Structure formats: structure tokens, C-alpha cells
Amino acid sequence: MSNEPEAQDQRGEDARLAALDERINAVREREEMRKTPNAGAQSDDSYRLGNRVLAELIAGIGGGAFIGWTIDQLIGRGHWGLLVVMGLGTFAAFRNIIRISTRRSE
């Protein structure tokens, strides 16, 4: 008589352990699927587009700053050349980024 409740507890415990194992395995599978990279043309194109936008922004601001600094060194009139040409470079960079973002996908 005393063996019956223990047997029920063991069966209930085994069922809970089995359910826990199933849940752990399901979480592991989802985590593996999340970690695997999506190797495809779409992700590669997006990566390339992001790099191009970053390059446009850095080149516009950096190039404008360099050209403006050079003008300031040649003329010697404070930092107005730097500010003006860097502003123009930033404007050109954002114009190019907007042009890239509004282009239709091929």
C-alpha cells in the first residue's frame, strides 16, 4: 500500500522531466536557428547598401572638412572655409544617401 504513492510520484516526476527535456530541446533548436546567419542575396545586398551609405556619409563630411581646412591654411582667414565646405560636404552626403534610398530595387 505504501508503494503505490511512491510509484505515482515517480511517474509524475518522470513525466515532468520528460516535458522539461522537450522544452529545453525546443529552446535549443530555436536558439540555433536564430544564431545561424541568413546567407542569401537579400542580406548580402543590404550589407552592401549599408556600407555604401556609411561611406558616402564619412566621405562627404571628411572630404569637406579636409578641403575646407586646406582652403583655410592657404587663405589664412580663420575657420570659415572649414565650416562652409564641411557643410557643403554634409549636404552632398545626405543628398547622395537620399538618392540611394529612393532608388528602385532591381
The 8 nearest C-alpha neighbors of each residue, nearest first, counted from 0:
[[1, 2, 3, 4, 5, 6, 7, 8],
 [0, 2, 3, 4, 5, 6, 7, 8],
 [3, 1, 5, 0, 4, 6, 7, 8],
 [2, 4, 6, 5, 1, 0, 7, 8],
 [5, 3, 7, 6, 2, 8, 1, 0],
 [4, 6, 8, 2, 7, 3, 9, 1],
 [5, 7, 3, 9, 4, 8, 2, 10],
 [6, 8, 4, 10, 5, 9, 11, 3],
 [9, 7, 5, 11, 6, 10, 12, 4],
 [8, 10, 12, 6, 11, 7, 13, 5],
 [9, 11, 13, 7, 12, 8, 14, 6],
 [12, 10, 8, 14, 9, 13, 7, 15],
 [11, 13, 9, 15, 10, 14, 8, 16],
 [14, 12, 10, 16, 15, 11, 9, 17],
 [13, 15, 17, 11, 12, 16, 18, 10],
 [16, 14, 18, 12, 17, 13, 19, 11],
 [17, 15, 19, 13, 18, 14, 20, 12],
 [16, 18, 20, 14, 19, 15, 13, 21],
 [19, 17, 15, 21, 16, 20, 14, 22],
 [18, 20, 16, 22, 17, 21, 15, 23],
 [21, 19, 17, 23, 18, 22, 16, 24],
 [22, 20, 18, 24, 19, 23, 25, 17],
 [21, 23, 25, 19, 24, 20, 26, 18],
 [22, 24, 20, 26, 25, 21, 19, 27],
 [25, 23, 27, 21, 26, 22, 20, 28],
 [26, 24, 22, 28, 27, 23, 21, 29],
 [25, 27, 29, 23, 28, 24, 30, 22],
 [28, 26, 30, 24, 25, 29, 31, 23],
 [27, 29, 31, 25, 30, 26, 24, 32],
 [30, 28, 32, 26, 27, 31, 33, 25],
 [29, 31, 33, 27, 28, 32, 26, 34],
 [32, 30, 34, 28, 33, 29, 27, 35],
 [31, 33, 29, 30, 35, 34, 28, 36],
 [34, 32, 30, 31, 35, 29, 36, 28],
 [35, 33, 31, 32, 30, 36, 29, 37],
 [36, 34, 32, 33, 31, 37, 38, 30],
 [37, 35, 38, 34, 33, 32, 39, 42],
 [38, 36, 39, 35, 42, 41, 34, 43],
 [39, 37, 36, 42, 40, 43, 41, 35],
 [40, 38, 41, 42, 37, 43, 44, 36],
 [39, 41, 43, 42, 44, 38, 45, 37],
 [42, 40, 44, 43, 39, 45, 38, 46],
 [41, 43, 45, 44, 40, 39, 46, 38],
 [42, 44, 40, 46, 41, 45, 47, 39],
 [45, 43, 47, 41, 46, 42, 40, 48],
 [44, 46, 48, 42, 47, 43, 49, 41],
 [45, 47, 43, 49, 44, 48, 42, 50],
 [48, 46, 44, 50, 45, 49, 51, 43],
 [47, 49, 45, 51, 50, 46, 44, 52],
 [50, 48, 52, 46, 51, 47, 45, 53],
 [49, 51, 53, 47, 48, 52, 54, 46],
 [50, 52, 54, 48, 49, 53, 55, 47],
 [53, 51, 55, 49, 54, 50, 96, 48],
 [54, 52, 50, 56, 51, 55, 57, 49],
 [53, 55, 51, 57, 52, 56, 58, 50],
 [56, 54, 52, 58, 53, 92, 57, 59],
 [55, 57, 92, 53, 59, 54, 58, 60],
 [56, 58, 54, 60, 59, 55, 61, 53],
 [57, 59, 61, 55, 62, 56, 60, 54],
 [60, 58, 88, 92, 56, 62, 89, 57],
 [59, 61, 89, 88, 63, 57, 62, 58],
 [62, 60, 64, 58, 63, 57, 59, 65],
 [61, 63, 65, 58, 59, 64, 60, 66],
 [62, 64, 85, 88, 84, 66, 60, 61],
 [65, 63, 85, 61, 67, 62, 81, 66],
 [66, 64, 68, 62, 67, 63, 61, 69],
 [65, 67, 69, 63, 68, 64, 62, 70],
 [81, 68, 66, 80, 84, 70, 64, 69],
 [67, 69, 81, 71, 65, 70, 66, 64],
 [70, 68, 66, 72, 71, 67, 65, 73],
 [71, 69, 67, 73, 72, 68, 80, 74],
 [72, 70, 68, 75, 74, 69, 80, 73],
 [71, 73, 69, 75, 70, 74, 68, 76],
 [74, 72, 70, 71, 75, 69, 68, 76],
 [73, 75, 71, 72, 76, 70, 69, 77],
 [74, 76, 71, 72, 73, 77, 70, 78],
 [77, 75, 74, 71, 78, 79, 80, 72],
 [78, 76, 79, 75, 71, 80, 72, 74],
 [77, 79, 81, 80, 71, 82, 76, 68],
 [78, 80, 82, 81, 77, 83, 76, 71],
 [79, 81, 67, 83, 71, 82, 78, 84],
 [67, 80, 82, 68, 78, 79, 84, 64],
 [81, 83, 79, 85, 80, 84, 86, 78],
 [82, 84, 86, 80, 85, 81, 79, 87],
 [83, 85, 87, 67, 63, 86, 81, 82],
 [86, 84, 63, 64, 88, 82, 87, 83],
 [87, 85, 89, 83, 84, 88, 82, 90],
 [86, 88, 84, 90, 85, 89, 91, 83],
 [89, 87, 59, 63, 85, 91, 60, 86],
 [88, 90, 92, 60, 86, 87, 91, 59],
 [89, 91, 87, 93, 88, 92, 94, 86],
 [90, 92, 94, 88, 89, 93, 87, 95],
 [93, 91, 59, 89, 56, 95, 94, 90],
 [92, 94, 96, 90, 95, 91, 97, 89],
 [93, 95, 91, 97, 92, 96, 90, 98],
 [94, 96, 98, 92, 93, 97, 99, 91],
 [97, 95, 93, 99, 98, 94, 52, 100],
 [98, 96, 100, 94, 99, 95, 93, 101],
 [97, 99, 95, 96, 101, 100, 94, 102],
 [100, 98, 96, 97, 102, 101, 95, 52],
 [99, 101, 97, 98, 102, 96, 103, 95],
 [100, 102, 98, 99, 97, 103, 96, 104],
 [103, 101, 99, 100, 98, 104, 97, 105],
 [104, 102, 105, 101, 100, 99, 98, 97],
 [105, 103, 102, 101, 100, 44, 99, 41],
 [104, 103, 102, 44, 41, 40, 101, 99]]
